[in-house]
Amino acid sequence: MNSTTTVAPRWGMALDLERCIGCHACSVACKVENSVSLGHFRTKVYYHDWQSQNPVTAKPMMKRAFLPTLCMQCEDAPCLQACPNDAIERGGDGIVRIVEANCDRSRDCIKACPYGALHVDPVAQVADKCDFCSHRLEAGLEPACVESCPAGVFAFGDLNDPASKVATFNARHRGSLSVLKPEEGTKPVVQYRGLGGVVPRAAERKIPKGRSHDPFSYEIDRWAEER
């Protein structure tokens, strides 16, 4: 977990969608670790069902994919630019964080985010989002989502350290990595393996733009409208 280089860390993450089993361990661990209020998410896993073809019988069959989402820690972060009160800043380690003392709940950051990654905490009454569990990083630990995943979906570490998990993963799968909603031009630090393959690009349409994640998007009677 600790960088072996003398250069200051620049934290990054990659997700292997071929390994995701949709167990929601990442979402639950995130909510517990960061005291995320009921009905809100820092990390959320989306289901995507679509009709495919059985490779053996050639008959129609249904397939399901899972798409974990969180703050993309964008290099060109629209939330940071939209905030009128300097309540969002980027640290020297590359992580985009909320400055709670400056937040006035204007919700401009929420409207600017293409990934549904921000919400206003109903208890603290300030904007909230994933910050790679910064308090855990300070203690030499990985983010809660990374540590709790039973399938090894997350590769996390210092992008400045070529021996880190994320750097070696990116090097191994270079050419097959992509980002969510590339048309938004936000330059996400979080990258995915399997987008457009094991997880169809159509799944991205479920991720809200300009509003928070919908707490009811897993309900079976809503699956049709969530497509």
TORVEX-877116 format. One record per residue (C-alpha): residue in three letters; x, y, z. Coordinates in nm, 2 decimals, always signed. Each point is the difference from the previous one (the first is absolute). Last residue first. Layout:
REM TORVEX-877116
- Ala, X, Y, Z
...
This chain:
REM TORVEX-877116
- Arg, -3.29, +0.05, -1.93
- Glu, -0.12, +0.15, +0.33
- Glu, -0.36, +0.01, -0.12
- Ala, -0.01, -0.38, -0.04
- Trp, +0.18, -0.07, +0.33
- Arg, -0.24, +0.21, +0.21
- Asp, -0.23, -0.28, +0.12
- Ile, +0.31, -0.19, +0.11
- Glu, +0.12, +0.27, +0.23
- Tyr, +0.37, +0.06, -0.03
- Ser, -0.02, +0.36, -0.11
- Phe, -0.19, +0.10, +0.31
- Pro, +0.28, +0.21, +0.17
- Asp, +0.05, +0.21, -0.32
- His, +0.35, +0.12, -0.03
- Ser, +0.03, +0.38, +0.04
- Arg, -0.08, +0.25, -0.27
- Gly, +0.17, +0.18, -0.29
- Lys, +0.06, -0.31, -0.21
- Pro, -0.14, -0.33, +0.13
- Ile, +0.18, -0.33, -0.07
- Lys, -0.26, -0.23, -0.16
- Arg, +0.11, +0.11, -0.35
- Glu, +0.34, -0.15, +0.07
- Ala, -0.14, -0.35, -0.03
- Ala, -0.04, +0.06, -0.37
- Arg, +0.37, -0.03, -0.03
- Pro, -0.04, -0.37, +0.04
- Val, +0.17, -0.16, +0.30
- Val, +0.20, -0.32, -0.10
- Gly, +0.12, +0.19, -0.30
- Gly, -0.07, +0.37, -0.05
- Leu, +0.15, +0.07, +0.34
- Gly, +0.21, -0.31, +0.09
- Arg, +0.30, +0.16, +0.18
- Tyr, -0.09, +0.33, +0.17
- Gln, +0.19, +0.31, +0.09
- Val, -0.02, +0.25, +0.29
- Val, +0.21, +0.31, -0.06
- Pro, -0.28, +0.15, -0.20
- Lys, +0.09, +0.24, -0.28
- Thr, -0.32, +0.22, +0.01
- Gly, -0.06, +0.00, -0.37
- Glu, -0.37, -0.08, +0.03
- Glu, +0.02, -0.22, -0.31
- Pro, +0.21, -0.24, +0.20
- Lys, -0.31, -0.11, +0.19
- Leu, +0.17, -0.25, +0.23
- Val, +0.37, -0.06, -0.07
- Ser, +0.19, -0.25, -0.21
- Leu, +0.26, -0.28, +0.04
- Ser, +0.07, -0.26, -0.27
- Gly, +0.31, +0.17, -0.15
- Arg, +0.21, -0.04, +0.31
- His, -0.12, -0.30, +0.19
- Arg, +0.33, -0.11, +0.16
- Ala, +0.13, +0.35, +0.04
- Asn, -0.32, +0.12, +0.16
- Phe, +0.00, -0.29, +0.24
- Thr, +0.37, +0.06, +0.09
- Ala, -0.07, +0.36, +0.07
- Val, -0.32, -0.07, +0.20
- Lys, +0.17, -0.26, +0.22
- Ser, +0.31, +0.21, +0.06
- Ala, +0.34, -0.10, -0.14
- Pro, +0.01, +0.29, -0.25
- Asp, -0.04, +0.25, +0.29
- Asn, -0.12, +0.34, -0.12
- Leu, -0.35, -0.14, -0.05
- Asp, -0.01, -0.08, +0.37
- Gly, -0.26, -0.27, +0.08
- Phe, -0.32, -0.17, -0.08
- Ala, -0.11, -0.30, -0.21
- Phe, -0.36, -0.08, +0.08
- Val, -0.19, -0.31, -0.13
- Gly, +0.17, -0.25, +0.23
- Ala, -0.30, -0.22, +0.03
- Pro, -0.07, +0.02, +0.38
- Cys, +0.00, +0.39, +0.00
- Ser, +0.03, +0.12, +0.36
- Glu, +0.36, +0.15, -0.02
- Val, -0.06, +0.19, -0.32
- Cys, -0.34, +0.14, +0.11
- Ala, +0.14, +0.11, +0.33
- Pro, +0.28, +0.20, -0.15
- Glu, +0.35, -0.15, +0.06
- Leu, +0.19, +0.05, +0.33
- Gly, +0.32, +0.19, +0.08
- Ala, -0.17, +0.20, +0.28
- Glu, -0.01, +0.32, -0.22
- Leu, -0.15, -0.21, -0.27
- Arg, -0.28, -0.11, +0.24
- His, -0.09, +0.37, +0.07
- Ser, +0.00, +0.06, -0.38
- Cys, -0.27, -0.26, -0.06
- Phe, +0.05, +0.03, -0.37
- Asp, -0.17, +0.34, +0.02
- Cys, -0.35, -0.11, -0.09
- Lys, -0.27, +0.27, +0.03
- Asp, -0.18, +0.22, +0.24
- Ala, -0.14, +0.35, -0.02
- Val, -0.10, +0.16, +0.34
- Gln, -0.31, -0.02, +0.22
- Ala, +0.17, -0.22, +0.26
- Val, -0.31, -0.21, +0.04
- Pro, -0.17, +0.01, -0.34
- Asp, +0.34, -0.05, -0.18
- Val, -0.02, +0.19, -0.32
- His, +0.08, -0.22, -0.30
- Leu, +0.28, -0.05, -0.24
- Ala, +0.11, -0.28, -0.24
- Gly, -0.29, +0.00, -0.24
- Tyr, +0.25, -0.06, -0.28
- Pro, -0.04, +0.31, -0.23
- Cys, +0.06, +0.24, +0.29
- Ala, -0.09, +0.36, -0.06
- Lys, -0.35, +0.00, +0.16
- Ile, +0.15, -0.16, +0.31
- Cys, +0.27, +0.26, +0.02
- Asp, -0.25, +0.28, -0.03
- Arg, -0.18, -0.14, +0.30
- Ser, +0.01, +0.33, +0.18
- Arg, +0.04, -0.18, +0.32
- Asp, +0.21, +0.28, +0.16
- Cys, +0.33, -0.19, +0.02
- Asn, +0.30, +0.20, +0.12
- Ala, +0.05, -0.18, +0.33
- Glu, -0.05, -0.34, -0.16
- Val, +0.29, +0.03, -0.24
- Ile, -0.10, -0.30, -0.22
- Arg, +0.28, -0.19, -0.17
- Val, +0.14, -0.07, -0.34
- Ile, +0.30, -0.24, +0.03
- Gly, +0.31, +0.07, -0.21
- Asp, +0.26, -0.06, +0.27
- Gly, +0.07, +0.38, +0.02
- Gly, -0.36, +0.04, +0.10
- Arg, -0.28, +0.12, -0.23
- Glu, -0.26, +0.23, +0.14
- Ile, -0.37, +0.03, +0.05
- Ala, -0.16, +0.26, +0.23
- Asp, +0.16, +0.28, -0.19
- Asn, -0.33, +0.19, +0.04
- Pro, -0.15, +0.02, -0.35
- Cys, +0.04, -0.38, -0.07
- Ala, -0.04, -0.06, -0.38
- Gln, +0.37, -0.03, -0.08
- Leu, +0.06, -0.26, +0.27
- Cys, -0.31, -0.19, -0.10
- Pro, +0.11, -0.01, -0.36
- Ala, +0.32, -0.18, +0.08
- Asp, +0.26, +0.02, -0.28
- Glu, +0.23, -0.26, +0.15
- Cys, -0.30, -0.19, +0.11
- Gln, +0.00, -0.18, +0.33
- Met, -0.26, -0.25, -0.15
- Cys, -0.21, +0.01, +0.31
- Leu, -0.17, -0.34, +0.03
- Thr, -0.15, -0.26, -0.22
- Pro, -0.01, -0.38, -0.01
- Leu, -0.15, -0.14, -0.33
- Phe, -0.15, -0.35, +0.01
- Ala, -0.11, -0.21, -0.29
- Arg, -0.30, -0.23, -0.06
- Lys, -0.07, -0.21, -0.31
- Met, -0.33, -0.13, -0.13
- Met, -0.02, -0.27, -0.26
- Pro, -0.11, -0.04, -0.36
- Lys, +0.09, -0.33, -0.16
- Ala, +0.33, -0.06, -0.19
- Thr, +0.02, -0.34, +0.18
- Val, +0.37, +0.02, +0.09
- Pro, +0.08, +0.38, +0.01
- Asn, -0.34, +0.08, +0.16
- Gln, -0.10, +0.33, -0.15
- Ser, -0.05, +0.33, +0.18
- Gln, -0.29, +0.20, +0.15
- Trp, +0.10, +0.26, +0.25
- Asp, +0.01, +0.05, +0.38
- His, +0.21, +0.28, +0.16
- Tyr, +0.04, +0.02, +0.38
- Tyr, +0.17, +0.31, +0.15
- Val, +0.23, -0.01, +0.30
- Lys, +0.03, +0.31, +0.22
- Thr, +0.27, +0.17, +0.18
- Arg, -0.03, +0.34, +0.19
- Phe, -0.37, -0.07, +0.04
- His, -0.31, +0.15, +0.15
- Gly, -0.34, -0.15, +0.11
- Leu, +0.11, -0.05, +0.36
- Ser, +0.28, +0.23, +0.10
- Val, +0.37, -0.08, -0.08
- Ser, +0.19, -0.07, +0.33
- Asn, +0.33, -0.01, -0.19
- Glu, +0.12, -0.35, +0.09
- Val, -0.36, -0.15, +0.02
- Lys, -0.12, +0.15, -0.33
- Cys, +0.32, -0.09, -0.18
- Ala, +0.00, -0.36, +0.13
- Val, -0.36, -0.03, -0.12
- Ser, +0.07, +0.13, -0.35
- Cys, +0.32, -0.21, -0.04
- Ala, -0.17, -0.31, +0.12
- His, -0.28, +0.06, -0.26
- Cys, +0.01, -0.37, -0.11
- Gly, -0.02, +0.08, -0.37
- Ile, +0.25, -0.27, -0.10
- Cys, +0.27, +0.23, -0.14
- Arg, +0.30, -0.19, -0.15
- Glu, -0.04, +0.08, -0.37
- Leu, -0.06, +0.36, +0.11
- Asp, +0.36, +0.05, +0.10
- Leu, +0.01, +0.33, +0.17
- Ala, +0.29, +0.25, +0.00
- Met, +0.10, +0.25, +0.26
- Gly, +0.24, +0.29, +0.05
- Trp, +0.18, +0.18, +0.28
- Arg, +0.28, +0.24, -0.08
- Pro, +0.26, -0.06, +0.27
- Ala, +0.29, +0.25, +0.07
- Val, +0.32, -0.11, -0.17
- Thr, +0.25, -0.19, +0.22
- Thr, -0.11, -0.33, -0.14
- Thr, -0.09, -0.32, +0.18
- Ser, -0.36, +0.11, +0.05
- Asn, -0.18, -0.15, +0.30
- Met, -0.28, -0.24, -0.08
